[in-house]
């Protein structure tokens, strides 16, 4: 934690878009799982091969920066953004539920009445049988999700002063974690806790602070690592730039410019440092970045009774990202407190983050239109100008790409997952099924509210022109 925090600190200080939060993302985790399995199957040193791949990837990222490859973000439209963001959110939700289910392997459910006491380890493979742990873990898991969501909505409630409600909403997850830790301590059921090392040293005794790129691997693996590094570069580039495009949306009303080249440069440099030191690869984390931007939203303080506060923009600064990673580094001195956090609570936080980030993604709003009568459909601007069957066709196309990515991720062909991420850029084939006008409403990155304003303004202009023409015609007839 102490060393990986330096990546975020450097990025927060020198990146072009400091609102982006770095982290270990789902696609990168999938790549590392594939690489680890490959090294295990062929008896190769994982850390050494990973170091070579990381250095090659860092070099290729610098090449992309030098060749102005970040200009390709102009081809990243709503179709690509939503498909990639949805994939990341689903990975968060799936991994959280999977971790909870796996707790049943260590804390199984015994459906038989036990009239006596166990001695030794005769009760199971993972030690003496402890009752109620899995049920209590499930309670902690779902209670964390619902309490976080409830406190987050406290801002719009009728209780407490506005400042108190805003404070509770902003620190909803932190308050939930503290409450669940205290509840778990009072109940006393030995749930699985966060494992925190007590000494400041590498996690493995057989490695040092720096990783040998060759190690016990053959010398040619240094050159061969360039092939998986190419796949990793595609993944890093897509992950970083798509997240940056999502953060730089027009609907966020950002005042400062974006810095795609500088961001990729910082990611490449820190990727090389992390590879040599055997640290996790940090890249722009979609879910964390969206949550960060949502927490910095500015809204009007006064409004008419019953009217929702008006969105004003984003509080653009570098301080929050810097403090986040400084606290991450200082957490090595808080191991005594961190070891009391139950793992189901953390899994619940992951599920909440994934589910809450789905809000505002137009793809999921369009999914709700299936089976919904026209009179009950929301007043979306694209429903005014695009036939409903075309809207459903666009949604099904996105859903097919997302399902294909998920199938490849979970199959034996997962090695091509980085290449298949680029499937989200194949939306140009939509020109064969949709007109330019239809795509301007379905696939354009202009925010929904802005489109409505322009549409209403154009209607008002048309009415004014028609009125002036009518007056002129009447005047001409009189003459």
TORLO-627954 format. One record per residue (C-alpha): y, z, x; residue in three letters. Coordinates in steps of 0.25 Angstrom, whole numbers, plus 5000, padded with zeros to 4 digits. Each point is the difference from the previous one (the first is absolute). Layout:
REM residues N
YZXALA/...
//
This chain:
REM residues 479
500050005000UNK/501050045011UNK/499849865007UNK/499949914988UNK/501350064995UNK/500749945012UNK/499749864994UNK/500750034987UNK/501250075007UNK/500249885009UNK/499949904988UNK/501050094991UNK/501049995012UNK/499949865004UNK/499449924989UNK/500849904991UNK/499650064987UNK/499850155002UNK/499650014985UNK/498649955004UNK/499050115003UNK/498949985010UNK/498650054998UNK/498649965001UNK/499849904988UNK/498749964992UNK/499949865006UNK/500150065014UNK/499050104997UNK/499049894995UNK/500249935013UNK/499750125008UNK/498750034992UNK/499549865003UNK/500350015015UNK/499450145001UNK/498749954993UNK/500049885009UNK/500150085013UNK/498950104994UNK/499149884998UNK/500249945013UNK/500150135008UNK/501449975005UNK/501150115003UNK/500850004987UNK/501350065006UNK/500049905012UNK/499849884991UNK/501150054991UNK/500950025011UNK/499849855004UNK/500249954986UNK/501350094998UNK/500649955013UNK/499749854996UNK/500550034986UNK/501350065006UNK/500249885009UNK/499849904988UNK/501050084992UNK/501049985011UNK/499749855000UNK/500250004985UNK/501450075002UNK/500449905011UNK/499649884992UNK/500850044987UNK/498750024992UNK/500650104991UNK/500849894993UNK/498749974993UNK/500350124991UNK/500849904991UNK/498649964995UNK/499750144995UNK/500350004986UNK/499750094988UNK/498549955000UNK/499850045014UNK/500750134999UNK/499350054988UNK/498649955004UNK/500150085014UNK/500750124994UNK/499050014989UNK/498949995010UNK/500650115009UNK/500150094987UNK/498649974996UNK/499550045013UNK/500750135000UNK/499450034986UNK/498649965003UNK/500050075014UNK/500550134993UNK/498950004989UNK/498949965010UNK/500450125009UNK/499950094988UNK/498649944996UNK/499550025014UNK/500350155000UNK/498850004991UNK/499149975012UNK/500550135007UNK/500150094988UNK/499049954990UNK/499850044986UNK/498850094997UNK/499649984985UNK/498950115001UNK/500250154998UNK/499950085013UNK/499550144998UNK/500150055014UNK/500649985014UNK/499849905011UNK/499850035014UNK/500349915011UNK/500149854998UNK/498949984991UNK/500949954988UNK/500449875006UNK/500449915011UNK/501450045001UNK/499850155001UNK/499850124989UNK/500349964986UNK/501450034995UNK/500249994985UNK/501249954992UNK/500649935012UNK/499949854995UNK/500550044986UNK/501250085006UNK/500349885010UNK/500049914988UNK/501050104993UNK/500950005012UNK/500049855001UNK/500449974986UNK/500950124999UNK/500849955012UNK/500149864994UNK/500550044986UNK/500950115005UNK/500749915010UNK/500249904989UNK/500550114991UNK/501050055010UNK/500549865004UNK/500449984985UNK/500750135000UNK/501349925003UNK/500149954986UNK/499650134993UNK/501050084992UNK/499750135007UNK/500850065012UNK/501349955006UNK/500149865005UNK/500050045015UNK/498750094998UNK/499349894993UNK/500349905011UNK/499550105010UNK/498750024993UNK/499849854998UNK/500349975015UNK/499150105005UNK/498949994990UNK/498949975009UNK/500350115010UNK/500250104988UNK/498649964995UNK/499350015014UNK/500650145002UNK/499650054986UNK/498649945001UNK/499850075014UNK/500450134994UNK/499149984988UNK/498849965009UNK/500250135008UNK/500150094988UNK/498749944994UNK/499350025013UNK/499049884998UNK/499749955014UNK/500549854998UNK/500049915011UNK/501350025009UNK/500849915009UNK/499450005014UNK/501150035010UNK/499750015015UNK/500550135007UNK/500349945014UNK/500949895004UNK/499149905006UNK/499349874996UNK/499050014989UNK/498849965008UNK/499650075013UNK/499549875006UNK/501449935000UNK/501350025007UNK/501449984996UNK/500049855004UNK/498849914997UNK/499449905010UNK/500149864994UNK/498649975006UNK/499350135001UNK/498549974999UNK/500149874993UNK/499849865008UNK/501349945006UNK/500049884991UNK/500250094988UNK/501550015005UNK/500149854997UNK/499149994988UNK/500950114993UNK/501049894998UNK/499249944989UNK/500050134991UNK/501450035005UNK/500449874993UNK/499550054987UNK/500650135002UNK/501349945003UNK/500049924986UNK/499750144993UNK/501150075007UNK/501049894998UNK/499649994985UNK/500050154998UNK/501450025007UNK/500749894994UNK/499550004986UNK/500450155000UNK/501449975006UNK/500249894989UNK/499650104989UNK/501050105006UNK/501149895001UNK/499949964986UNK/501349964993UNK/499850104989UNK/500150125010UNK/501549955002UNK/499950035015UNK/501449985007UNK/499449995014UNK/499349885006UNK/498549995003UNK/499549995014UNK/498649934999UNK/500049965015UNK/500450145005UNK/499050074991UNK/498949915005UNK/500450025014UNK/500050154999UNK/498650004993UNK/499549915012UNK/500550095011UNK/499550134993UNK/498749934997UNK/499849985015UNK/500350155003UNK/499150054989UNK/498949915005UNK/500150055014UNK/500050154996UNK/498949984989UNK/500950034989UNK/500049944986UNK/500749874997UNK/501250024992UNK/500649894992UNK/500950004987UNK/499250074990UNK/500349944986UNK/499750124991UNK/500850105009UNK/501249915002UNK/500149974984UNK/499950154998UNK/501150025011UNK/500949904993UNK/499850064986UNK/500450145006UNK/501349945005UNK/500449944987UNK/501550034995UNK/500250014985UNK/501350024992UNK/500250154997UNK/500749984987UNK/499649914988UNK/500149994985UNK/499150104992UNK/498649945000UNK/500349895010UNK/499249995013UNK/500750035013UNK/500549865007UNK/499349965013UNK/501149995011UNK/499249975012UNK/499350065012UNK/500550115009UNK/499849925013UNK/499950095013UNK/499150035011UNK/499950154999UNK/498950014990UNK/499049925008UNK/500450075013UNK/499850144993UNK/498749964994UNK/499449965014UNK/500650125007UNK/499450094990UNK/498749935002UNK/500150035015UNK/500450144998UNK/498850024991UNK/499150035012UNK/500750135001UNK/499650034985UNK/498549995001UNK/499850144995UNK/500649964987UNK/499549864999UNK/498550055001UNK/500250064986UNK/500249874993UNK/498849954992UNK/499649865002UNK/499949974985UNK/501550034999UNK/500349905010UNK/499049904994UNK/500850024987UNK/501349975007UNK/499549875005UNK/499549964986UNK/501450044994UNK/500749925011UNK/499249884997UNK/500150014985UNK/501550035000UNK/500349885009UNK/499449914989UNK/501150034991UNK/501149895001UNK/499049895004UNK/500249884991UNK/498549965001UNK/499550134993UNK/501149984989UNK/499449864998UNK/498650064999UNK/500450084988UNK/500449884993UNK/498649964998UNK/499650034985UNK/501450054997UNK/500649934987UNK/501349935003UNK/500850094991UNK/499650125009UNK/500349935013UNK/501150055009UNK/501349925002UNK/499649945013UNK/500949885004UNK/498849925004UNK/499550014986UNK/501249934995UNK/499849885008UNK/498649995004UNK/498849974990UNK/499150124998UNK/498849925005UNK/500749975012UNK/500350145003UNK/498650044998UNK/499549885009UNK/501050065011UNK/499450144998UNK/498649955001UNK/500349925013UNK/500650135006UNK/498850084995UNK/499049905006UNK/500650015014UNK/500050154999UNK/498650014996UNK/499649905011UNK/500750085011UNK/499350134994UNK/498649935000UNK/500249955015UNK/500550145004UNK/498750074995UNK/499049895004UNK/499349965013UNK/501049895001UNK/501150115003UNK/500349955014UNK/500849884994UNK/500850104991UNK/501349985009UNK/499949854998UNK/499750014985UNK/501350094999UNK/500849875001UNK/499449954987UNK/501250074994UNK/500849895006UNK/499249894993UNK/500950014988UNK/500749875003UNK/498849944993UNK/500650064987UNK/500949885001UNK/498949924994UNK/499950084987UNK/501450054998UNK/501449945000UNK/501150045010UNK/500750064988UNK/498850084996UNK/499850055014UNK/501450045001UNK/499850114990UNK/498650045004UNK/500049995015UNK/501450015004UNK/500450135007UNK/501350024992UNK/499950134992UNK/499750004985UNK/501350074997UNK/500949905008UNK/499349884993UNK/500350064986UNK/501450025004UNK/500149865004UNK/499349954988UNK/500950084990UNK/501249955008UNK/499649864999UNK/499850014985UNK/501450074998UNK/500649885008UNK/499349904991UNK/500550074988UNK/501450005005UNK/500049855004UNK/499449974986UNK/501150084994UNK/501149935008UNK/499449874997UNK/500050034985UNK/501550045000UNK/500449885007UNK/499249914991UNK/500650064988UNK/501449995006UNK/499749855003UNK/499649984985UNK/501350064995UNK/500849915009UNK/
//
